[in-house]
Amino acid sequence: MTWNFLTPITRRPFFAYAMGFNAYEKYGSFDAAASIAHRAPRSTLDEVRAELFFRARASRHCEDDDYLDAFRELLPLLKKFGEGRSQSPE
């Protein structure tokens, strides 16, 4: 899916949501959080949020918008776990 219809301003809520979960704090270290994000077990809300957090950080470092594809991919799981309706941009 292309996200060309989003301007830098309309992308901000998606990025803010992705970065709103600090996986480093949740899992205690960069290595522990990275392990969860890269394994992508997706069995809990925290695991899904950690994956989205890492993909957003990677996008920031690479100066791309790949995190938007991750958001689209993970949105059904965010909804499944009860997140996303009131907090995530749709």
C-alpha positions in Angstrom: 0.0 0.0 0.0 1.2 3.4 -0.8 0.9 6.2 1.8 1.4 9.1 -0.6 -1.9 10.7 0.4 -0.4 11.4 3.9 1.5 14.6 4.4 4.3 14.9 7.0 1.7 16.5 9.3 -0.9 13.8 8.9 1.8 11.1 9.5 2.8 12.5 12.9 0.0 10.7 14.8 1.0 7.4 13.4 4.6 7.9 14.4 3.7 9.3 17.8 1.6 6.2 18.5 4.4 3.9 17.5 6.9 5.7 19.7 4.4 6.0 22.6 5.4 2.6 23.8 8.9 2.5 25.2 10.0 -1.1 24.6 13.4 -0.4 26.3 11.6 0.4 29.6 9.1 -2.5 29.2 11.8 -5.1 28.6 14.6 -3.6 30.6 17.2 -3.1 27.9 17.8 -2.5 24.2 18.9 -6.1 23.7 15.8 -7.6 25.4 13.4 -5.3 23.5 15.2 -5.9 20.2 14.9 -9.6 20.7 11.2 -9.4 21.2 10.7 -7.1 18.2 12.8 -9.2 15.9 11.3 -12.5 16.9 7.8 -10.9 16.5 5.9 -13.4 18.5 2.8 -11.1 18.4 1.1 -13.0 21.2 0.5 -10.0 23.5 -0.2 -6.3 23.0 3.2 -5.5 24.5 5.0 -7.6 21.9 3.1 -6.0 19.0 3.8 -2.5 20.4 7.5 -3.4 20.8 7.6 -4.5 17.1 5.9 -1.3 16.0 8.3 0.8 18.2 11.3 -0.8 16.6 10.0 -0.4 13.1 9.3 3.3 13.8 12.8 3.8 15.2 14.3 2.2 12.1 12.2 4.4 9.9 13.4 7.5 11.8 17.1 6.4 11.4 16.6 5.5 7.7 14.5 8.6 7.0 11.7 6.6 5.4 8.1 5.8 6.1 8.3 2.1 6.3 6.7 2.2 9.8 3.4 3.0 8.1 3.4 -0.4 6.4 4.2 -1.9 9.8 1.3 0.0 11.3 -1.1 -1.3 8.6 0.2 -4.8 9.1 -0.1 -4.7 12.9 -3.4 -2.8 13.1 -5.6 -5.9 13.2 -3.6 -7.2 16.1 -3.7 -3.9 17.9 -7.5 -4.0 17.6 -7.6 -7.6 18.6 -5.8 -6.8 21.9 -8.2 -3.9 22.5 -5.7 -1.2 21.5 -6.1 1.1 18.5 -9.7 2.2 18.6 -9.3 5.2 20.9 -5.6 5.7 20.8 -4.4 4.9 17.3 -5.1 7.0 14.2 -7.3 5.3 11.7 
